[in-house]
């Protein structure tokens, strides 16, 4: 049970990290495109 709960936490945090990275990359690319256009 303990290992299963730990596994769920790891998957949960990994999914949050992936979403956060996607948002950060999207913002960075948006700023880069805006700067290239100007």
N, CA and C of each residue as an Amber inpcrd file, in Angstrom:
protein
   114
   0.8410000  -1.2100000   0.0000000   0.0000000   0.0000000   0.0000000
   0.8780000   1.2630000   0.0000000   1.8980000   1.2440000   0.8470000
   2.7500000   2.4410000   0.9340000   3.4350000   2.6880000  -0.4090000
   3.9880000   1.6380000  -1.0100000   4.6570000   1.7950000  -2.3070000
   3.6720000   2.2890000  -3.3630000   2.4370000   1.7710000  -3.3200000
   1.4370000   2.1770000  -4.2990000   1.1240000   3.6670000  -4.1430000
   0.9700000   4.1250000  -2.9070000   0.6800000   5.5460000  -2.6780000
   1.8530000   6.4110000  -3.1380000   3.0710000   5.9460000  -2.8500000
   4.2580000   6.6920000  -3.2610000   4.3060000   6.7850000  -4.7810000
   3.9940000   5.6740000  -5.4520000   3.9870000   5.6490000  -6.9100000
   2.9790000   6.6590000  -7.4500000   1.7840000   6.7110000  -6.8460000
   0.7550000   7.6480000  -7.2940000   1.2450000   9.0870000  -7.1220000
   1.9260000   9.3680000  -6.0080000   2.4510000  10.7150000  -5.7820000
   3.4780000  11.0720000  -6.8530000   4.3450000  10.1110000  -7.1790000
   5.3830000  10.3750000  -8.1920000   4.7260000  10.6850000  -9.5390000
   3.7310000   9.8770000  -9.9210000   3.0330000  10.1110000 -11.1990000
   2.3400000  11.4670000 -11.1660000   1.7290000  11.7930000 -10.0200000
   1.0180000  13.0660000  -9.8670000   1.9740000  14.2410000 -10.0500000
   3.1090000  14.2050000  -9.3420000   4.0650000  15.3100000  -9.4410000
   4.7010000  15.3740000 -10.8240000   4.9410000  14.2020000 -11.4380000
   5.5240000  14.2020000 -12.7850000   4.5700000  14.8440000 -13.7810000
   3.2630000  14.5560000 -13.6510000   2.2910000  15.1500000 -14.5740000
   2.2360000  16.6600000 -14.3650000   2.2780000  17.1000000 -13.1070000
   2.2680000  18.5450000 -12.8230000   3.5210000  19.1920000 -13.4130000
   4.6690000  18.5130000 -13.2610000   5.9190000  19.0580000 -13.7960000
   5.8470000  19.1720000 -15.3160000   5.2860000  18.1630000 -15.9690000
   5.1710000  18.1970000 -17.4320000   4.2900000  19.3650000 -17.8700000
   3.1650000  19.5680000 -17.1740000   2.2690000  20.6780000 -17.5230000
   2.9930000  22.0080000 -17.3040000   3.6940000  22.1330000 -16.1920000
   4.4060000  23.3790000 -15.8910000   5.4690000  23.6460000 -16.9570000
   6.2070000  22.5990000 -17.3290000   7.2470000  22.7790000 -18.3560000
   6.6270000  23.1940000 -19.6820000   5.4850000  22.5840000 -20.0230000
   4.8210000  22.9290000 -21.2840000   4.4050000  24.4030000 -21.2800000
   3.8540000  24.8600000 -20.1500000   3.4260000  26.2630000 -20.0470000
   4.6370000  27.1890000 -20.1650000   5.7140000  26.8600000 -19.4560000
   6.9190000  27.7090000 -19.4880000   7.4890000  27.7650000 -20.9050000
   7.5790000  26.5940000 -21.5590000   8.1160000  26.5580000 -22.9260000
   7.2260000  27.3730000 -23.8610000   5.9120000  27.2570000 -23.6920000
   4.9820000  28.0200000 -24.5280000   5.1770000  29.5200000 -24.3500000
   5.3420000  29.9590000 -23.0960000   5.5440000  31.3890000 -22.8260000
   6.8660000  31.8530000 -23.4360000   7.9180000  31.0340000 -23.2630000
   9.2360000  31.4100000 -23.7930000   9.1810000  31.5280000 -25.3160000
   8.5330000  30.5470000 -25.9760000   8.4350000  30.6030000 -27.4330000
   7.5950000  31.8040000 -27.8630000   6.5420000  32.1190000 -27.1110000
   5.7040000  33.2740000 -27.4450000   6.5090000  34.5640000 -27.3680000
   7.3140000  34.7070000 -26.3220000   8.1440000  35.9050000 -26.1820000
   9.1890000  35.9500000 -27.2990000   9.7920000  34.7920000 -27.6060000
  10.8130000  34.7360000 -28.6530000  10.2220000  35.1480000 -29.9970000
   9.0230000  34.6290000 -30.3130000   8.3860000  34.9880000 -31.5820000
   8.0580000  36.4760000 -31.6160000   7.5800000  37.0140000 -30.4990000
   7.2440000  38.4400000 -30.4430000   8.4990000  39.2850000 -30.6610000
   9.6130000  38.8670000 -30.0760000  10.8560000  39.6410000 -30.2310000
  11.3850000  39.5220000 -31.6540000  11.2310000  38.3480000 -32.2580000
  11.7190000  38.1730000 -33.6370000  10.8960000  39.0480000 -34.5940000
   9.5990000  39.1450000 -34.3490000   8.7390000  39.9520000 -35.2290000
   9.1190000  41.4190000 -35.1780000   9.5240000  41.8960000 -33.9870000
   9.8060000  43.3390000 -33.8820000  11.1280000  43.7140000 -34.4790000
